[in-house]
Amino acid sequence: MQRSIKNVLPVVILVTSLNAGGFALSGVGARALSMGGAFRAIANDWSAVYWNPAGVSYLTETQIALNGIAVGPRSSFEPNTGILGYDGPYSLREKVNSVPQNFYIPAFVYVTPFEIAESRVAISFTVPFGLGSKWDLYDFPIGYYNTTDTSFHIPEYEKHDWQSNLSIYNMYLSYGKAFGPLMVGISGGVTLTNIMLRKVNFLDPATIDPSLTSLPIQYRLFPIDTKIEGTGWGLGGNIGVLWNLSDKLKMGASARLYSKINIEGTADLVLYFPYNDYLLSQVPPEAQFIFNGSTASGSGGLKTTLNLPMNFGAGLSYKLTETLLLALDVDWTRWFTMDRLGVDFQNLVLKIGGMIPLDTLKTDTLNFLWNNTYRVSIGAEYALFPNLFLRAGAYWDQSPVPATTTTVLIPDPGEKYSINLGIGYIMKNVELNLNYEYLLPVSHEVERGESYSYKSDYLPGKYSMFINALGLNVNFKF
């Protein structure tokens, strides 16, 4: 029995439990975001440290910039898995809404002129990647706990059984230098990753004993509450150029690069066995734990490596009139690096009542198979008065997540279209910028293939999402 569990559990634990893709945020800075992110060829404020560090050359004053974005994603999922507990005949659901959450994304930049050769330097804290979702997706099938034992209490079960929370922070030092009409810049520093993922995996009892294939349907899959948490450090950088082609036309290009991030953390598992009086009486004593409503739990360490994607983009900006600035930006993200993920478990053992070890879990590999993506942004800025600016922008962004690895942990249902509006006001040495972003409702249906099973890397069904975001920037100049 122990050998059978050893063979199946490593696969059960990791199937889609680490699926994290399509987690790039819209960008950094209220002004740039209100122009749809079409900012590589402008990059003349503090957010140049993210969009194009060559723009740091423009910043002739000491500046302290504080920026915050509140993001409110709303997602829903109509399951079509055929798995009891999700959408089978004993737990039928037409639609599941994610738990409403608001996420607050900070940014901080300090810029100062460098006295040597009119260079500029900046210290920044930004958040280029982030992800969060929380779902009440699984319920024990009706009849899973079927007993006349009045002293039995159903084990406590996590209500929000599918969760994801991923944050990646960049702490960079940036340098910009102008050579006539050409400006160059570079940023670099450390990257911190925090990740928490939770989902329900399943154990087929027939992998313990082949005779259990004849069990009633509600007992054919035992749920495993799987939670992993980890933290890792890496290095990152950003290089860019700006070229003033004329007084009105500018071109910019930049690339963002990251090293591999080594993540260490913990894995916590709880396997829930059913309770059935009749079946309990039909099995030998050494196998009664399968039907007595017990749980097998275990905790251990984990190690893995995360490959963040490289991003490259270029743009143009054109000053149509003295008061109207237009911009276009196209970028490409190499999500293909998120192809496979190997995980090493350390001292992870499942036990019943703390006494009976089932086995030790050691390694596994998870397939992502994400696609490279393009994004196109357009934006405009209009000076209504010398100190008052109106802005608008939009972008189209592809999803890197294929249907074969789509789950509710990554609320990314397909191609996205965003509308952005903003306003800026300058008063003496203080600049205020406000932006609003609305991601148009998007939905995508993932079909259930003939070979689909609880081991598959995806959850079939219909995914829907829309997002509201509000950003505020306060910039002090000295």
C-alpha positions in Angstrom: 0.0 0.0 0.0 2.8 2.4 0.9 4.5 1.8 -2.5 1.3 2.6 -4.3 0.9 5.9 -2.5 4.5 6.8 -3.1 4.0 6.4 -6.8 0.9 8.5 -7.1 1.1 11.3 -4.6 4.0 13.3 -6.1 2.0 13.6 -9.3 -1.2 14.5 -7.6 0.4 17.3 -5.5 1.9 19.3 -8.3 -0.6 19.0 -11.1 -1.5 22.7 -11.7 -0.8 23.6 -8.2 2.0 26.0 -9.2 0.5 27.3 -12.4 1.4 31.0 -12.4 1.4 32.8 -15.8 0.1 35.9 -17.3 1.0 37.8 -14.1 2.7 40.9 -15.5 1.1 44.1 -14.3 0.1 47.0 -16.6 3.2 49.0 -15.7 4.5 51.7 -13.3 3.5 55.3 -12.8 0.2 57.1 -13.0 1.1 59.3 -15.9 2.5 56.5 -18.1 -0.4 54.2 -17.3 -3.0 56.9 -18.2 -1.4 56.9 -21.6 -1.9 53.2 -22.0 1.8 52.4 -21.2 2.9 54.1 -24.5 5.9 55.6 -22.7 9.2 54.2 -23.9 9.7 57.1 -26.3 8.7 59.7 -23.7 10.2 58.5 -20.4 10.7 62.0 -19.1 9.5 61.5 -15.5 10.5 59.3 -12.6 8.8 56.2 -14.1 11.6 56.1 -16.7 13.4 53.7 -14.2 10.8 51.1 -15.4 9.9 52.0 -18.9 13.2 53.3 -20.3 16.1 54.2 -18.0 17.6 56.4 -20.7 14.9 58.9 -19.7 16.6 59.4 -16.3 18.8 61.8 -18.2 15.9 64.2 -18.4 15.6 64.5 -14.7 17.6 67.6 -13.8 16.1 68.1 -10.3 16.2 66.1 -7.1 12.9 64.3 -7.0 11.0 62.0 -4.6 8.0 60.2 -6.2 5.4 58.2 -4.4 3.0 56.1 -6.4 0.1 53.8 -5.5 -2.3 51.8 -7.5 -5.5 50.1 -6.2 -6.5 47.2 -8.5 -9.9 45.5 -8.2 -10.1 42.3 -10.4 -13.4 40.5 -10.6 -13.5 37.0 -12.0 -15.9 34.1 -12.5 -15.7 30.5 -13.5 -18.4 28.1 -14.9 -16.8 24.7 -14.3 -17.1 21.8 -16.8 -14.8 19.3 -15.3 -17.1 16.4 -14.6 -15.4 16.0 -11.3 -17.6 15.5 -8.2 -17.2 18.4 -5.8 -16.7 20.9 -8.7 -19.6 20.3 -11.1 -20.7 16.7 -10.9 -24.2 15.4 -10.2 -23.7 15.7 -6.5 -22.4 19.3 -6.5 -23.8 21.1 -9.5 -22.7 24.7 -10.0 -23.5 27.0 -12.8 -21.0 29.8 -11.9 -18.5 30.4 -9.2 -17.4 34.0 -8.4 -14.0 34.7 -7.0 -13.8 36.3 -3.6 -13.8 40.1 -4.2 -10.3 41.5 -3.3 -8.5 44.8 -3.8 -4.8 44.9 -4.3 -2.6 47.9 -3.5 0.7 48.2 -5.5 3.3 50.7 -4.3 6.2 52.4 -6.0 8.9 54.7 -4.7 11.7 56.6 -6.6 14.4 59.0 -5.5 16.3 60.8 -8.3 19.2 63.2 -8.0 21.5 64.9 -10.5 25.0 63.5 -10.6 27.6 66.2 -10.5 30.1 64.3 -12.7 29.4 64.8 -16.5 25.8 65.9 -15.9 24.7 62.3 -15.3 21.6 61.3 -13.3 21.0 58.5 -10.8 17.9 57.1 -9.2 17.0 54.6 -6.5 13.6 52.9 -7.1 11.3 50.3 -5.5 8.7 49.0 -8.0 6.4 46.0 -8.5 6.4 44.7 -12.1 4.6 41.5 -11.5 1.7 40.5 -9.2 -1.2 38.1 -9.0 -4.0 37.3 -6.6 -7.1 35.2 -6.6 -9.3 33.4 -4.0 -12.1 30.9 -4.7 -14.5 28.6 -2.9 -14.5 26.0 -5.6 -14.7 22.5 -4.0 -17.3 20.9 -1.8 -17.3 17.4 -0.4 -19.8 15.4 -2.6 -23.1 14.5 -1.0 -22.6 11.2 0.9 -18.9 11.6 1.3 -19.4 11.5 5.0 -22.2 8.9 5.5 -22.3 7.6 9.1 -24.6 7.1 12.0 -21.8 7.8 14.5 -23.1 10.9 16.3 -19.7 11.6 17.9 -18.0 12.1 14.5 -17.4 15.6 13.3 -16.5 16.4 9.8 -12.9 17.6 9.7 -12.3 21.3 9.3 -11.8 22.2 5.7 -10.4 25.4 4.1 -13.3 27.4 2.7 -11.2 29.2 0.1 -9.6 26.1 -1.3 -8.1 27.7 -4.5 -5.9 30.7 -3.8 -2.9 32.4 -5.4 -0.8 35.3 -4.2 2.3 36.3 -6.1 4.3 39.5 -5.7 7.7 40.4 -7.2 9.5 43.5 -6.0 12.4 45.3 -7.8 14.9 47.4 -5.9 17.1 49.1 -8.5 19.8 51.7 -9.0 19.4 53.5 -12.3 21.8 55.6 -14.3 21.2 57.9 -17.3 23.5 59.9 -19.5 22.9 62.1 -22.6 25.2 62.3 -25.6 23.7 65.1 -27.6 20.4 63.8 -29.1 21.1 60.3 -27.9 20.5 59.2 -24.3 21.3 55.8 -22.8 20.4 54.4 -19.4 20.8 51.3 -17.3 19.0 50.0 -14.2 19.9 47.0 -12.0 19.5 45.5 -8.6 17.8 42.8 -6.6 14.4 41.1 -7.1 12.4 39.6 -4.3 9.6 37.0 -5.0 6.9 36.0 -2.5 4.5 33.3 -3.6 1.6 31.4 -2.0 -0.6 28.9 -3.9 -3.4 26.7 -2.7 -5.6 24.2 -4.5 -7.4 20.9 -4.3 -5.6 17.9 -5.7 -7.1 14.4 -5.7 -6.0 10.8 -4.9 -7.7 8.0 -6.7 -8.2 5.2 -4.0 -7.8 2.6 -6.8 -4.1 3.5 -6.8 -3.9 2.2 -3.3 -6.0 -1.0 -4.0 -7.2 -1.8 -7.5 -10.3 -3.4 -6.0 -11.5 0.0 -5.0 -12.5 0.8 -8.6 -15.9 -0.5 -7.6 -16.5 2.1 -5.0 -19.6 4.4 -5.3 -18.9 7.4 -7.4 -18.7 9.9 -4.5 -15.7 8.0 -3.2 -13.6 7.7 -6.4 -11.5 10.8 -5.7 -10.2 11.8 -2.2 -9.4 15.5 -2.0 -6.0 16.8 -0.9 -5.8 20.4 0.3 -2.4 21.5 -1.0 -0.7 24.8 0.1 2.8 26.0 -0.8 4.6 29.2 0.3 8.0 30.4 -0.7 10.4 33.3 -1.0 13.3 33.9 -3.3 15.9 36.4 -4.4 17.4 37.1 -7.8 18.9 39.9 -9.9 17.2 42.0 -12.6 18.1 44.8 -14.9 16.8 47.3 -17.5 18.6 48.9 -20.4 17.3 51.6 -22.7 18.0 54.2 -25.4 16.2 57.4 -26.4 16.9 59.2 -29.6 15.6 62.7 -30.4 15.1 62.4 -34.2 13.8 66.0 -34.3 12.2 68.6 -32.1 8.9 66.7 -32.4 9.8 63.1 -33.0 11.5 60.7 -30.6 12.2 57.0 -30.6 12.9 54.8 -27.6 13.7 51.2 -26.9 14.3 49.2 -23.8 14.7 45.6 -22.5 14.0 44.1 -19.1 16.0 41.1 -18.0 16.0 38.8 -14.9 18.1 36.1 -13.5 16.7 32.8 -12.3 15.1 33.2 -8.9 15.8 30.4 -6.4 12.8 29.9 -4.2 12.7 28.1 -0.8 9.6 27.5 1.3 7.1 25.1 2.7 4.5 22.7 1.5 1.5 21.7 3.7 -0.9 18.9 2.7 -4.1 17.4 4.2 -5.7 14.3 2.6 -9.3 13.8 3.6 -10.6 10.2 3.7 -14.4 9.6 3.6 -16.5 8.0 6.3 -18.9 5.2 5.5 -20.2 2.7 8.1 -20.9 -0.2 5.7 -17.6 0.1 3.8 -15.7 0.4 7.1 -17.1 -2.9 8.2 -16.0 -4.7 5.0 -12.3 -3.9 5.1 -9.5 -5.4 7.3 -8.3 -3.3 10.3 -5.1 -2.1 8.6 -7.2 -0.5 5.8 -10.0 1.0 7.9 -8.4 4.4 7.9 -9.6 4.7 4.3 -13.3 4.9 5.3 -13.3 6.2 8.9 -13.2 9.9 8.1 -9.6 10.4 9.2 -7.1 12.8 7.6 -3.5 12.4 6.6 -1.4 15.5 7.0 2.2 16.5 6.3 4.5 19.5 6.1 7.9 19.8 4.6 10.3 22.1 2.7 10.5 22.8 -1.0 13.0 24.2 -3.4 12.4 25.4 -7.0 13.6 27.9 -9.5 11.4 30.5 -11.2 12.4 32.0 -14.6 10.9 35.5 -15.1 10.4 36.5 -18.7 12.5 38.9 -20.7 10.7 41.8 -22.1 11.7 44.0 -25.1 9.9 47.0 -26.6 10.2 50.1 -28.7 8.1 53.1 -29.3 7.6 56.5 -31.0 6.4 59.8 -29.6 5.3 62.8 -31.7 4.5 66.3 -30.5 1.7 67.1 -32.9 1.3 70.7 -31.6 2.7 72.6 -28.7 -0.1 71.2 -26.5 -0.7 67.7 -27.9 1.7 64.7 -27.5 1.0 61.3 -29.1 2.8 58.0 -28.5 2.9 54.4 -29.7 4.5 51.5 -28.0 4.9 47.8 -29.0 6.6 45.2 -26.8 7.3 41.5 -26.7 7.5 39.2 -23.7 9.3 35.9 -23.7 6.9 33.9 -21.6 8.3 30.7 -23.2 10.9 30.7 -20.4 8.0 29.6 -18.1 8.0 26.2 -19.8 8.7 23.6 -17.0 9.3 23.9 -13.3 11.1 21.3 -11.2 10.3 21.1 -7.5 12.3 19.3 -4.8 10.5 18.4 -1.6 12.4 18.1 1.7 11.1 15.8 4.5 7.5 15.9 3.3 5.7 13.0 4.9 2.0 12.3 5.2 0.8 10.9 8.5 -2.4 9.8 10.0 -2.8 11.0 13.6 0.9 11.8 13.7 1.7 8.0 13.9 1.5 6.2 10.6 3.8 7.6 7.9 2.4 6.9 4.4 5.6 7.9 2.5 8.0 10.6 1.7 7.6 12.9 -1.4 10.8 13.9 -3.1 10.5 15.6 -6.5 8.2 16.4 -9.4 8.1 18.5 -12.6 5.3 20.7 -13.7 4.6 21.7 -17.3 3.5 25.2 -18.1 3.9 25.5 -21.9 3.2 29.3 -22.0 3.4 31.3 -25.2 5.4 34.5 -26.0 3.1 37.5 -26.3 2.8 41.0 -27.9 1.3 44.2 -26.5 0.4 47.3 -28.4 -0.2 50.6 -26.6 -1.3 54.1 -27.7 -1.6 57.2 -25.7 -2.1 61.0 -25.8 -1.4 63.9 -23.5 -3.0 67.3 -23.9 -1.9 70.5 -22.0 -5.2 72.2 -21.3 -3.2 74.8 -19.4 0.5 75.1 -18.7 0.0 73.3 -15.4 -3.0 71.0 -16.2 -2.8 68.0 -18.4 -5.4 65.6 -19.7 -4.4 62.1 -20.8 -5.9 59.0 -22.5 -4.7 55.7 -23.7 -5.5 52.1 -24.6 -3.7 48.8 -25.0 -4.2 45.4 -26.5 -2.4 42.5 -24.7 -2.2 38.8 -25.5 -2.5 36.1 -22.9 0.5 33.7 -22.6 -1.6 30.9 -20.9 -2.8 28.2 -23.3 -6.0 26.3 -22.8 -4.0 23.2 -21.8 -2.7 24.9 -18.6 -5.6 27.3 -17.7 -6.9 27.2 -14.1 -8.6 29.6 -11.8 -5.3 30.3 -10.0 -4.4 32.5 -13.0 -7.4 34.7 -13.8 -6.3 35.4 -17.4 -9.1 34.3 -19.7 -7.6 35.6 -23.0 -6.7 38.7 -25.0 -7.2 41.9 -23.0 -8.3 45.4 -24.1 -7.8 48.3 -21.7 -9.0 51.9 -21.6 -7.1 54.4 -19.6 -7.8 58.0 -18.5 -5.7 60.4 -16.5 -5.1 64.0 -15.3 -2.0 65.8 -14.1 -1.6 69.0 -12.2 1.6 70.9 -11.3 1.8 73.4 -8.5 5.2 74.9 -7.7 7.4 72.0 -6.6 4.7 69.4 -6.4 3.2 67.3 -9.2 0.0 65.3 -8.9 -1.1 62.6 -11.4 -4.2 60.5 -11.3 -5.1 57.6 -13.6 -8.0 55.2 -14.1 -7.8 51.9 -15.9 -10.7 49.7 -17.0 -10.0 46.3 -18.5 -12.9 45.4 -20.7 -14.8 42.3 -19.8 -13.3 39.3 -21.4 -14.3 35.6 -21.4 -12.9 32.4 -22.7 -14.2 28.9 -22.8 -11.7 26.0 -22.2 -13.2 22.8 -23.7 -13.0 19.5 -21.9 -11.0 17.1 -24.0 -11.7 13.4 -24.3 -8.5 12.6 -22.3 -9.3 15.0 -19.5 -8.9 13.7 -15.9 -8.2 14.9 -12.4 -4.5 14.7 -13.4 -4.8 17.1 -16.3 -3.0 20.5 -16.2 -6.2 22.6 -16.7 -9.7 23.1 -15.5 -12.2 23.1 -18.3 -15.0 25.6 -18.2 -15.8 29.3 -19.0 -13.6 32.0 -17.5 -14.6 35.6 -17.3 -12.9 38.7 -15.9 -12.9 42.5 -15.8 -10.7 44.9 -13.8 -10.9 48.4 -12.4 -7.7 50.2 -11.3 -7.1 53.6 -9.8 -3.6 55.1 -9.4 -2.2 58.2 -7.7 1.2 59.7 -8.0 2.7 62.6 -5.9 6.1 63.9 -7.1 8.2 66.3 -5.0 10.9 68.3 -6.8 13.7 70.2 -5.0 
